[in-house]
Amino acid sequence: MEVEGKLFFGGDEAGFVDLVAGWMAHWLSIVEEVKKVKCMPAIWSVFIKQGKEHEEAMVSAMECLKTLEEQLKGKRFFGGERFTDISLGWIANMVEILTEITELSMIDKENFPLLSSWIEKFSNLPQIKGSFPPQDKMVLKYRALRQALIASESTT
């Protein structure tokens, strides 16, 4: 994605997408370094790729999600009973948004029972509940972003 001639995604002022992207990049780099789990790039590729590249991205994303599922065995949260999961909290919000946009369910109770349960528990924590941006607005924003990215990919 290009922000050619702009300081931020939204133009001259930092907006929500800029803040979230910076926050996610920072925290995900920590998680990736510690656990060597690279979910964000894999899930993002499912979101923006088409055809054979989409199929390959889906395989990578599922492998990543399986790794996360394994990390939850015997635990309520990734950090056990201590709440240290904020760096993976984006999954609880973004995967649902991306699922709605792509009409492709990546995390379901059949394939990822522990991860599905974690998403529900995490999203309902008092510290988290109500802190996610309104889903309808996020769906509109990310649907437009996806269309722009796919259009730019097809012209290159």
MDAnalysis code that builds the backbone (N, CA, C; Angstrom):
import MDAnalysis as mda
import numpy as np

u = mda.Universe.empty(468, n_residues=156, atom_resindex=np.repeat(np.arange(156), 3), trajectory=True)
u.add_TopologyAttr("name", ["N", "CA", "C"] * 156)
u.add_TopologyAttr("resid", np.arange(1, 157))
u.add_TopologyAttr("resname", ["MET", "GLU", "VAL", "GLU", "GLY", "LYS", "LEU", "PHE", "PHE", "GLY", "GLY", "ASP", "GLU", "ALA", "GLY", "PHE", "VAL", "ASP", "LEU", "VAL", "ALA", "GLY", "TRP", "MET", "ALA", "HIS", "TRP", "LEU", "SER", "ILE", "VAL", "GLU", "GLU", "VAL", "LYS", "LYS", "VAL", "LYS", "CYS", "MET", "PRO", "ALA", "ILE", "TRP", "SER", "VAL", "PHE", "ILE", "LYS", "GLN", "GLY", "LYS", "GLU", "HIS", "GLU", "GLU", "ALA", "MET", "VAL", "SER", "ALA", "MET", "GLU", "CYS", "LEU", "LYS", "THR", "LEU", "GLU", "GLU", "GLN", "LEU", "LYS", "GLY", "LYS", "ARG", "PHE", "PHE", "GLY", "GLY", "GLU", "ARG", "PHE", "THR", "ASP", "ILE", "SER", "LEU", "GLY", "TRP", "ILE", "ALA", "ASN", "MET", "VAL", "GLU", "ILE", "LEU", "THR", "GLU", "ILE", "THR", "GLU", "LEU", "SER", "MET", "ILE", "ASP", "LYS", "GLU", "ASN", "PHE", "PRO", "LEU", "LEU", "SER", "SER", "TRP", "ILE", "GLU", "LYS", "PHE", "SER", "ASN", "LEU", "PRO", "GLN", "ILE", "LYS", "GLY", "SER", "PHE", "PRO", "PRO", "GLN", "ASP", "LYS", "MET", "VAL", "LEU", "LYS", "TYR", "ARG", "ALA", "LEU", "ARG", "GLN", "ALA", "LEU", "ILE", "ALA", "SER", "GLU", "SER", "THR", "THR"])
u.atoms.positions = np.array([
    [0.843, -1.176, 0.000],
    [0.000, 0.000, 0.000],
    [0.883, 1.232, 0.000],
    [0.543, 2.161, -0.829],
    [1.333, 3.375, -0.917],
    [0.622, 4.533, -0.246],
    [1.378, 5.363, 0.370],
    [0.866, 6.610, 0.916],
    [1.620, 7.746, 0.244],
    [1.838, 7.569, -1.051],
    [2.618, 8.489, -1.852],
    [2.168, 9.934, -1.665],
    [3.090, 10.788, -1.308],
    [2.801, 12.194, -1.126],
    [2.059, 12.524, 0.159],
    [1.859, 11.533, 1.001],
    [1.134, 11.758, 2.249],
    [2.028, 11.376, 3.421],
    [1.816, 12.026, 4.539],
    [2.553, 11.669, 5.738],
    [1.975, 10.418, 6.395],
    [0.638, 10.243, 6.281],
    [-0.060, 9.143, 6.930],
    [-1.065, 8.541, 5.959],
    [-1.669, 7.423, 6.335],
    [-2.668, 6.790, 5.494],
    [-3.826, 7.733, 5.203],
    [-4.206, 8.543, 6.178],
    [-5.346, 9.441, 6.016],
    [-4.985, 10.805, 5.465],
    [-3.751, 11.047, 5.109],
    [-3.355, 12.355, 4.583],
    [-2.277, 12.990, 5.434],
    [-2.530, 14.210, 5.867],
    [-1.540, 14.954, 6.635],
    [-1.623, 14.727, 8.142],
    [-2.694, 14.093, 8.593],
    [-2.859, 13.851, 10.022],
    [-2.936, 12.364, 10.302],
    [-2.359, 11.947, 11.418],
    [-2.432, 10.541, 11.822],
    [-3.866, 10.217, 12.200],
    [-4.330, 9.083, 11.713],
    [-5.678, 8.632, 12.029],
    [-5.640, 7.286, 12.722],
    [-6.802, 6.704, 12.881],
    [-6.927, 5.441, 13.576],
    [-6.092, 4.348, 12.921],
    [-6.132, 4.244, 11.591],
    [-5.379, 3.201, 10.890],
    [-3.887, 3.351, 11.160],
    [-3.389, 4.575, 11.161],
    [-1.970, 4.814, 11.443],
    [-1.607, 4.360, 12.855],
    [-2.464, 4.686, 13.809],
    [-2.212, 4.306, 15.197],
    [-2.248, 2.795, 15.374],
    [-3.259, 2.165, 14.797],
    [-3.384, 0.709, 14.918],
    [-2.216, 0.017, 14.225],
    [-1.870, 0.480, 13.032],
    [-0.764, -0.138, 12.296],
    [0.546, -0.024, 13.084],
    [0.789, 1.129, 13.659],
    [2.007, 1.309, 14.455],
    [2.004, 0.444, 15.697],
    [0.875, 0.421, 16.380],
    [0.745, -0.406, 17.586],
    [0.921, -1.870, 17.248],
    [0.235, -2.318, 16.189],
    [0.322, -3.731, 15.813],
    [1.743, -4.095, 15.389],
    [2.368, -3.257, 14.620],
    [3.733, -3.552, 14.170],
    [4.674, -3.688, 15.358],
    [4.539, -2.783, 16.318],
    [5.400, -2.838, 17.496],
    [5.177, -4.122, 18.294],
    [3.935, -4.381, 18.656],
    [3.644, -5.542, 19.488],
    [3.834, -6.851, 18.752],
    [3.486, -6.881, 17.473],
    [3.662, -8.125, 16.724],
    [5.130, -8.452, 16.526],
    [5.955, -7.439, 16.395],
    [7.388, -7.726, 16.269],
    [7.913, -8.374, 17.551],
    [7.377, -7.956, 18.687],
    [7.776, -8.571, 19.958],
    [7.294, -10.020, 20.007],
    [6.039, -10.238, 19.671],
    [5.484, -11.592, 19.693],
    [6.220, -12.487, 18.706],
    [6.469, -11.983, 17.510],
    [7.167, -12.774, 16.500],
    [8.578, -13.127, 16.940],
    [9.244, -12.197, 17.591],
    [10.593, -12.454, 18.064],
    [10.601, -13.537, 19.131],
    [9.642, -13.451, 20.048],
    [9.586, -14.400, 21.152],
    [9.109, -15.768, 20.687],
    [8.046, -15.822, 19.943],
    [7.431, -17.096, 19.588],
    [7.701, -17.528, 18.152],
    [8.272, -16.661, 17.360],
    [8.523, -16.934, 15.947],
    [7.226, -17.284, 15.205],
    [6.143, -16.662, 15.625],
    [4.839, -16.851, 14.996],
    [4.563, -15.605, 14.169],
    [4.372, -15.779, 12.885],
    [4.186, -14.642, 11.989],
    [2.769, -14.658, 11.412],
    [1.803, -14.448, 12.286],
    [0.403, -14.521, 11.875],
    [-0.064, -13.314, 11.071],
    [0.320, -12.131, 11.482],
    [-0.202, -10.945, 10.807],
    [0.099, -10.952, 9.315],
    [1.337, -11.185, 8.886],
    [1.579, -11.213, 7.444],
    [0.794, -12.321, 6.738],
    [0.665, -13.463, 7.381],
    [-0.059, -14.582, 6.769],
    [-1.541, -14.260, 6.625],
    [-2.147, -13.739, 7.671],
    [-3.576, -13.406, 7.617],
    [-3.815, -12.238, 6.665],
    [-2.926, -11.264, 6.674],
    [-3.065, -10.119, 5.771],
    [-3.000, -10.579, 4.311],
    [-2.135, -11.529, 4.013],
    [-2.030, -12.043, 2.640],
    [-3.326, -12.709, 2.189],
    [-3.999, -13.421, 3.097],
    [-5.293, -14.017, 2.763],
    [-6.270, -12.912, 2.378],
    [-6.171, -11.810, 3.065],
    [-7.067, -10.685, 2.863],
    [-6.855, -9.998, 1.514],
    [-5.608, -9.898, 1.045],
    [-5.340, -9.082, -0.147],
    [-4.979, -9.870, -1.398],
    [-4.701, -11.150, -1.276],
    [-4.293, -11.933, -2.450],
    [-5.494, -12.588, -3.109],
    [-5.301, -12.960, -4.371],
    [-6.344, -13.639, -5.127],
    [-5.744, -14.825, -5.869],
    [-6.616, -15.735, -6.291],
    [-6.191, -16.872, -7.092],
    [-5.247, -17.797, -6.350],
    [-4.212, -18.246, -7.061],
    [-3.251, -19.186, -6.488],
    [-2.524, -18.594, -5.273],
    [-2.189, -17.306, -5.346],
    [-1.527, -16.654, -4.208],
    [-2.427, -16.651, -2.972],
    [-3.733, -16.509, -3.180],
    [-4.690, -16.549, -2.066],
    [-4.695, -17.940, -1.438],
    [-4.707, -18.960, -2.264],
    [-4.695, -20.339, -1.759],
    [-3.427, -20.612, -0.956],
    [-2.282, -20.153, -1.452],
    [-1.017, -20.332, -0.745],
    [-1.024, -19.560, 0.577],
    [-1.586, -18.356, 0.545],
    [-1.668, -17.548, 1.766],
    [-2.569, -18.219, 2.794],
    [-3.636, -18.842, 2.324],
    [-4.553, -19.517, 3.247],
    [-3.848, -20.673, 3.950],
    [-3.021, -21.405, 3.238],
    [-2.266, -22.511, 3.843],
    [-1.336, -21.963, 4.929],
    [-0.623, -20.881, 4.627],
    [0.284, -20.270, 5.609],
    [-0.475, -19.766, 6.832],
    [-1.611, -19.120, 6.595],
    [-2.405, -18.593, 7.713],
    [-2.905, -19.727, 8.600],
    [-3.360, -20.811, 7.993],
    [-3.865, -21.940, 8.778],
    [-2.746, -22.575, 9.600],
    [-1.547, -22.658, 9.042],
    [-0.405, -23.188, 9.794],
    [-0.112, -22.301, 11.000],
    [-0.155, -21.006, 10.791],
    [0.086, -20.062, 11.877],
    [-0.976, -20.204, 12.953],
    [-2.228, -20.278, 12.547],
    [-3.315, -20.408, 13.510],
    [-3.228, -21.727, 14.278],
    [-2.776, -22.774, 13.612],
    [-2.572, -24.058, 14.302],
    [-1.490, -23.923, 15.373],
    [-0.449, -23.172, 15.072],
    [0.613, -22.934, 16.053],
    [0.058, -22.197, 17.266],
    [-0.765, -21.184, 17.017],
    [-1.381, -20.457, 18.127],
    [-2.309, -21.367, 18.918],
    [-3.066, -22.198, 18.224],
    [-3.968, -23.150, 18.875],
    [-3.173, -24.045, 19.829],
    [-2.023, -24.526, 19.369],
    [-1.167, -25.383, 20.203],
    [-0.693, -24.648, 21.455],
    [-0.411, -23.356, 21.319],
    [0.068, -22.563, 22.458],
    [-0.993, -22.405, 23.551],
    [-2.262, -22.594, 23.184],
    [-3.345, -22.426, 24.153],
    [-3.705, -23.705, 24.904],
    [-3.151, -24.838, 24.507],
    [-3.503, -26.107, 25.156],
    [-3.252, -26.023, 26.660],
    [-4.322, -26.329, 27.416],
    [-4.218, -26.339, 28.866],
    [-4.193, -24.974, 29.517],
    [-4.446, -23.908, 28.742],
    [-4.386, -22.552, 29.290],
    [-5.660, -21.784, 28.927],
    [-6.004, -20.855, 29.779],
    [-7.138, -19.976, 29.510],
    [-6.729, -18.856, 28.552],
    [-5.535, -18.340, 28.758],
    [-4.963, -17.301, 27.909],
    [-3.567, -17.745, 27.489],
    [-2.975, -17.051, 26.527],
    [-1.627, -17.416, 26.084],
    [-0.638, -17.333, 27.235],
    [-0.864, -16.409, 28.142],
    [0.010, -16.265, 29.304],
    [-0.424, -17.112, 30.484],
    [-1.251, -18.124, 30.247],
    [-1.759, -18.951, 31.344],
    [-2.914, -18.248, 32.020],
    [-2.869, -18.126, 33.319],
    [-3.915, -17.410, 34.045],
    [-3.599, -15.922, 34.152],
    [-2.368, -15.557, 33.852],
    [-2.001, -14.137, 33.843],
    [-2.380, -13.562, 32.496],
    [-2.990, -12.412, 32.514],
    [-3.430, -11.778, 31.280],
    [-2.261, -11.047, 30.623],
    [-1.657, -11.687, 29.652],
    [-0.540, -11.079, 28.920],
    [-0.800, -11.116, 27.415],
    [-2.042, -11.244, 27.022],
    [-2.397, -11.518, 25.632],
    [-2.653, -10.285, 24.776],
    [-2.448, -9.106, 25.293],
    [-2.797, -7.892, 24.571],
    [-2.102, -7.814, 23.207],
    [-0.907, -8.346, 23.095],
    [-0.187, -8.266, 21.821],
    [-0.811, -9.127, 20.737],
    [-1.656, -10.087, 21.108],
    [-2.368, -10.886, 20.112],
    [-3.847, -10.529, 20.052],
    [-4.248, -9.501, 20.762],
    [-5.649, -9.104, 20.809],
    [-6.224, -8.701, 19.473],
    [-5.376, -8.269, 18.552],
    [-5.858, -7.891, 17.227],
    [-6.595, -9.042, 16.560],
    [-6.209, -10.278, 16.883],
    [-6.863, -11.436, 16.266],
    [-8.353, -11.441, 16.604],
    [-8.677, -11.131, 17.851],
    [-10.063, -11.150, 18.294],
    [-10.921, -10.162, 17.512],
    [-10.343, -9.074, 17.097],
    [-11.079, -8.038, 16.385],
    [-10.952, -8.181, 14.865],
    [-9.738, -8.244, 14.374],
    [-9.512, -8.180, 12.934],
    [-9.952, -9.424, 12.176],
    [-9.778, -10.592, 12.738],
    [-10.140, -11.800, 11.999],
    [-11.636, -11.816, 11.717],
    [-12.432, -11.367, 12.659],
    [-13.879, -11.303, 12.442],
    [-14.218, -10.297, 11.337],
    [-13.540, -9.172, 11.334],
    [-13.752, -8.157, 10.295],
    [-13.339, -8.693, 8.933],
    [-12.163, -9.314, 8.874],
    [-11.688, -9.864, 7.596],
    [-12.580, -10.991, 7.120],
    [-13.111, -11.785, 8.043],
    [-14.031, -12.864, 7.682],
    [-15.289, -12.295, 7.048],
    [-15.806, -11.236, 7.625],
    [-17.011, -10.629, 7.064],
    [-16.755, -10.069, 5.664],
    [-15.599, -9.480, 5.464],
    [-15.282, -8.881, 4.166],
    [-15.027, -9.950, 3.102],
    [-14.251, -10.963, 3.438],
    [-13.875, -11.975, 2.445],
    [-14.863, -13.131, 2.369],
    [-15.793, -13.187, 3.343],
    [-16.757, -14.286, 3.438],
    [-16.048, -15.634, 3.541],
    [-14.921, -15.607, 4.206],
    [-14.098, -16.793, 4.387],
    [-13.782, -16.928, 5.869],
    [-14.302, -17.979, 6.483],
    [-14.090, -18.187, 7.910],
    [-12.738, -18.856, 8.134],
    [-11.879, -18.189, 8.878],
    [-10.560, -18.738, 9.146],
    [-10.501, -19.430, 10.505],
    [-11.193, -18.876, 11.478],
    [-11.164, -19.437, 12.824],
    [-12.587, -19.850, 13.195],
    [-12.796, -21.158, 13.285],
    [-14.099, -21.657, 13.710],
    [-13.904, -22.657, 14.847],
    [-14.995, -22.978, 15.517],
    [-14.919, -23.847, 16.693],
    [-14.515, -25.268, 16.335],
    [-14.794, -25.683, 15.117],
    [-14.439, -27.046, 14.706],
    [-12.941, -27.200, 14.488],
    [-12.337, -26.275, 13.753],
    [-10.914, -26.375, 13.428],
    [-10.004, -25.780, 14.500],
    [-10.495, -24.763, 15.203],
    [-9.692, -24.074, 16.203],
    [-10.512, -23.852, 17.474],
    [-10.849, -24.918, 18.185],
    [-11.708, -24.766, 19.373],
    [-11.071, -23.904, 20.464],
    [-9.789, -24.052, 20.691],
    [-9.130, -23.280, 21.753],
    [-9.003, -21.808, 21.368],
    [-8.630, -21.558, 20.131],
    [-8.497, -20.182, 19.654],
    [-9.864, -19.494, 19.623],
    [-10.904, -20.205, 19.202],
    [-12.264, -19.649, 19.213],
    [-12.687, -19.288, 20.626],
    [-12.414, -20.179, 21.564],
    [-12.752, -19.938, 22.963],
    [-11.949, -18.757, 23.503],
    [-10.668, -18.675, 23.154],
    [-9.822, -17.573, 23.604],
    [-10.370, -16.237, 23.082],
    [-10.758, -16.203, 21.805],
    [-11.295, -14.965, 21.228],
    [-12.514, -14.504, 22.022],
    [-13.394, -15.431, 22.337],
    [-14.592, -15.087, 23.100],
    [-14.232, -14.580, 24.499],
    [-13.331, -15.293, 25.187],
    [-12.924, -14.878, 26.542],
    [-12.220, -13.520, 26.517],
    [-11.296, -13.370, 25.587],
    [-10.526, -12.128, 25.484],
    [-11.457, -10.950, 25.188],
    [-12.350, -11.116, 24.218],
    [-13.249, -10.032, 23.810],
    [-14.205, -9.627, 24.914],
    [-14.496, -10.538, 25.828],
    [-15.439, -10.248, 26.901],
    [-14.781, -9.797, 28.203],
    [-13.465, -9.688, 28.216],
    [-12.793, -9.160, 29.403],
    [-13.230, -7.707, 29.625],
    [-13.467, -7.311, 30.876],
    [-13.891, -5.934, 31.142],
    [-12.907, -4.894, 30.573],
    [-11.600, -5.216, 30.594],
    [-10.594, -4.280, 30.097],
    [-10.663, -4.134, 28.574],
    [-11.234, -5.123, 27.889],
    [-11.246, -5.150, 26.429],
    [-12.620, -4.816, 25.860],
    [-13.656, -5.368, 26.477],
    [-15.031, -5.211, 25.981],
    [-15.346, -3.734, 25.772],
    [-15.807, -3.416, 24.615],
    [-16.161, -2.043, 24.300],
    [-15.005, -1.183, 23.843],
    [-13.787, -1.718, 23.843],
    [-12.638, -0.899, 23.430],
    [-12.331, -1.024, 21.943],
    [-12.898, -2.047, 21.274],
    [-12.683, -2.178, 19.834],
    [-13.507, -1.112, 19.105],
    [-13.004, -0.627, 17.994],
    [-13.787, 0.330, 17.204],
    [-15.070, -0.345, 16.696],
    [-16.084, 0.434, 16.349],
    [-17.325, -0.153, 15.831],
    [-17.055, -1.020, 14.598],
    [-17.551, -2.247, 14.650],
    [-17.248, -3.201, 13.585],
    [-17.761, -2.733, 12.224],
    [-18.954, -2.149, 12.174],
    [-19.502, -1.724, 10.886],
    [-18.592, -0.708, 10.198],
    [-18.016, 0.207, 10.973],
    [-17.102, 1.199, 10.401],
    [-15.789, 0.551, 9.956],
    [-15.311, -0.402, 10.744],
    [-14.071, -1.097, 10.382],
    [-14.273, -1.926, 9.113],
    [-15.418, -2.561, 8.985],
    [-15.706, -3.354, 7.784],
    [-15.700, -2.451, 6.554],
    [-16.354, -1.306, 6.640],
    [-16.365, -0.374, 5.508],
    [-14.959, 0.079, 5.145],
    [-14.183, 0.434, 6.163],
    [-12.822, 0.933, 5.931],
    [-11.931, -0.151, 5.308],
    [-11.960, -1.343, 5.876],
    [-11.097, -2.409, 5.380],
    [-11.589, -2.998, 4.061],
    [-12.887, -2.944, 3.795],
    [-13.394, -3.377, 2.493],
    [-12.848, -2.451, 1.401],
    [-12.885, -1.144, 1.661],
    [-12.347, -0.179, 0.702],
    [-10.839, -0.363, 0.538],
    [-10.151, -0.602, 1.650],
    [-8.703, -0.831, 1.597],
    [-8.390, -2.072, 0.765],
    [-9.126, -3.143, 0.992],
    [-8.909, -4.382, 0.243],
    [-9.132, -4.159, -1.251],
    [-10.211, -3.479, -1.605],
    [-10.498, -3.213, -3.014],
    [-9.375, -2.407, -3.662],
    [-8.860, -1.417, -2.939],
    [-7.756, -0.606, -3.462],
    [-6.499, -1.435, -3.637],
    [-6.198, -2.285, -2.665],
    [-4.995, -3.120, -2.753],
    [-5.104, -4.136, -3.892],
    [-6.257, -4.743, -4.029],
    [-6.459, -5.713, -5.112],
    [-6.375, -5.013, -6.461],
    [-6.959, -3.833, -6.568],
    [-6.893, -3.073, -7.821],
    [-5.458, -2.700, -8.167],
    [-4.679, -2.298, -7.153],
    [-3.286, -1.935, -7.425],
    [-2.452, -3.155, -7.792],
    [-2.770, -4.307, -7.203],
    [-2.068, -5.549, -7.548],
    [-2.344, -5.952, -8.992],
    [-3.577, -5.742, -9.455],
    [-3.949, -6.168, -10.811],
    [-3.369, -5.257, -11.883],
    [-2.955, -4.036, -11.507],
    [-2.382, -3.121, -12.492],
    [-0.862, -3.223, -12.563],
    [-0.265, -4.006, -11.656],
    [1.201, -4.138, -11.673],
    [1.621, -5.396, -12.376],
])
